[in-house]
Amino acid sequence: MIFLSEDYEIKSFNSKEEAENILNESRNRIDEIDNELFDLISQRTSLAKDIVLAKEYIGMPIYDKTREDAIHEKVKKLCEEKDLDVEIVDQILDMLTILNKNEQKKILRRNVDG
């Protein structure tokens, strides 16, 4: 049987035990990465709060199409470099943007409502 190593080389398993070890190690690492992703999403959302307050003070609109287009273009290039599905990663980016916009709207409502 074959598997991909961390350096993405195709390797063969020498035993069932080795395959089970790789499976368990990979699943554990995915769990760690998921935790890191949630931490990063939280950090990203916190920065969105800072951004909306700065935009409000400056008098800028919340929605900045130029900025969003630039981010999508950057993601497209990164996906091409890493051989990732651009459409799926773009959907993830859209969801993160929605999360941040929703958080920004809550902040603005709090500022209006006191």
C-alpha atoms as one frame of an Amber mdcrd trajectory, in Angstrom:
protein
   0.000   0.000   0.000   1.060   3.594  -0.504   0.664   6.875   1.360   1.854
  10.458   1.110   4.516  11.511   3.582   4.779  14.997   5.079   6.947  16.017
   2.144   4.203  14.702  -0.182   6.253  11.835  -1.519   4.385   8.620  -2.202
   5.649   5.909   0.146   4.755   2.275   0.758   3.544   0.804   4.021   5.556
  -2.086   5.363   2.916  -3.357   7.764  -0.623  -2.897   9.017   0.830  -1.462
  12.233   2.738   1.179  10.283  -0.426   2.132   8.364  -2.391   2.401  11.620
   0.350   4.554  13.154   0.326   6.897  10.152  -3.479   7.049  10.326  -3.462
   7.927  14.030  -0.611  10.429  13.717  -2.297  12.110  10.764  -5.628  12.332
  12.565  -3.943  13.771  15.657  -2.158  16.365  13.535  -5.451  17.278  11.816
  -6.983  17.827  15.270  -4.068  20.095  16.189  -4.420  22.024  12.925  -8.177
  22.415  13.514  -7.436  23.953  16.919  -4.899  26.291  15.324  -7.438  27.252
  12.650 -10.031  28.160  15.285  -7.456  30.276  17.092  -6.585  32.047  13.843
 -10.256  32.618  13.009 -10.727  34.135  16.451  -7.719  36.405  15.948  -8.969
  37.404  12.494 -12.392  38.263  13.919 -10.813  40.371  16.661  -8.905  42.345
  14.040 -12.167  42.919  12.180 -13.494  44.618  15.314 -10.516  46.996  15.301
 -10.991  47.640  11.596 -14.668  48.563  11.878 -13.989  50.968  14.730 -11.201
  52.607  12.733 -13.384  52.790   9.624 -16.226  54.294  11.617 -13.930  56.942
  13.115 -12.434  57.790   9.717 -15.851  57.757   8.052 -15.121  54.918   5.652
 -17.799  52.437   4.558 -17.609  48.929   6.029 -17.670  47.280   2.614 -14.501
  47.775   0.578 -14.851  45.965  -2.761 -11.319  46.868  -3.838  -9.860  45.260
  -0.694 -12.020  42.146  -1.039 -11.091  41.776  -4.718  -7.392  42.074  -3.833
  -7.741  39.394  -1.151  -9.513  37.045  -3.557  -6.790  37.592  -6.144  -4.098
  36.863  -3.555  -5.914  33.677  -2.517  -6.206  32.593  -6.138  -2.442  32.919
  -6.606  -1.715  31.068  -3.351  -4.076  28.254  -4.353  -2.325  27.904  -7.674
   1.068  27.756  -5.923  -0.138  25.154  -3.401  -2.290  23.223  -5.904  -5.477
  23.801  -3.913  -9.024  24.025  -5.246  -9.522  27.761  -5.797 -13.321  27.585
  -5.677 -13.418  25.829  -2.318 -10.807  28.082  -0.724 -12.660  31.092  -2.135
 -15.844  29.830  -0.448 -13.970  29.518   2.846 -12.716  33.079   2.414 -16.271
  34.254   1.702 -17.462  32.600   4.928 -14.687  34.276   6.918 -15.628  37.608
   5.352 -19.271  37.092   6.310 -18.222  36.218   9.863 -16.181  39.409  10.096
 -18.906  41.580   8.572 -21.464  40.170  11.010 -19.113  40.925  13.896 -18.560
  44.441  12.568 -22.322  45.014  12.322 -22.708  43.922  15.968 -20.026  46.403
  17.001 -21.703  49.207  15.084 -25.111  48.389  16.614 -23.569  48.468  20.088
 -22.070  51.874  19.356 -25.438  53.193  18.135 -27.469  51.584  20.924 -24.999
  52.619  23.571
